[in-house]
């Protein structure tokens, strides 16, 4: 089975499942991996649906920042 055939089969199965209402796709919160601009520590920040910039406080140094 070629890649194109597998892609078409997957799309067909998804369309059939969505038509039966057995599969519901929801958009939820996003997790952003942010790096602190002051100390360089990694921070994991939750962003609401549709939000592009999220305010957070660094876990290591406590500096208040905004994600990009």
Backbone torsions as a table, in degrees:
resi	resn	phi	psi	omega
1	UNK	NA	127.5	-178.8
2	UNK	-77.7	166.2	179.2
3	UNK	-63.1	-39.3	179.5
4	UNK	-62.5	-42.0	-180.0
5	UNK	-66.2	-40.1	178.3
6	UNK	-65.3	-40.0	178.7
7	UNK	-62.0	-45.3	179.3
8	UNK	-64.4	-39.6	178.3
9	UNK	-63.5	-43.3	179.7
10	UNK	-63.8	-43.7	178.8
11	UNK	-63.3	-39.6	178.8
12	UNK	-63.4	-44.8	-180.0
13	UNK	-63.7	-39.5	179.0
14	UNK	-65.7	-44.7	178.5
15	UNK	-60.3	-43.3	180.0
16	UNK	-64.2	-42.4	-179.3
17	UNK	-66.1	-41.5	179.1
18	UNK	-68.2	-31.9	178.0
19	UNK	-67.6	-31.7	178.6
20	UNK	-80.6	-6.1	-177.1
21	UNK	63.8	22.8	178.3
22	UNK	-84.0	-20.1	-178.0
23	UNK	-120.1	123.7	179.0
24	UNK	-116.9	126.8	179.9
25	UNK	-104.4	122.8	179.9
26	UNK	-118.2	150.1	174.8
27	UNK	-101.0	126.3	-176.6
28	UNK	-117.2	-160.8	179.4
29	UNK	-71.9	155.0	-179.6
30	UNK	-111.6	142.5	176.2
31	UNK	-104.5	125.7	-178.6
32	UNK	-110.3	131.2	174.2
33	UNK	-91.4	103.7	-177.0
34	UNK	-106.5	142.8	176.6
35	UNK	-105.3	131.2	-179.3
36	UNK	-64.6	133.0	179.0
37	UNK	-75.4	-17.2	-177.0
38	UNK	-94.4	-51.9	-175.3
39	UNK	-109.7	-13.5	177.6
40	UNK	84.5	10.0	-179.3
41	UNK	-76.6	142.5	177.1
42	UNK	-76.0	140.6	178.6
43	UNK	-132.2	138.8	176.8
44	UNK	-105.8	119.1	-173.3
45	UNK	-119.4	136.3	175.3
46	UNK	-89.7	130.5	177.6
47	UNK	-117.0	135.9	177.9
48	UNK	-68.0	160.6	178.4
49	UNK	-58.6	125.1	178.4
50	UNK	89.1	-9.1	-179.4
51	UNK	-82.1	135.6	178.9
52	UNK	-103.1	-32.9	179.0
53	UNK	-122.2	133.9	-177.1
54	UNK	-128.7	132.0	176.1
55	UNK	-80.4	140.2	177.2
56	UNK	-152.6	165.8	177.6
57	UNK	-116.1	131.4	-179.1
58	UNK	-62.5	137.5	-180.0
59	UNK	-70.5	-31.5	-176.1
60	UNK	-83.1	-56.1	-171.9
61	UNK	-103.6	-11.9	178.0
62	UNK	79.4	11.3	179.8
63	UNK	-73.5	133.0	179.1
64	UNK	-81.3	130.5	-175.7
65	UNK	-142.4	176.0	177.3
66	UNK	-131.5	134.3	178.1
67	UNK	-73.1	162.0	176.4
68	UNK	-101.5	NA	NA
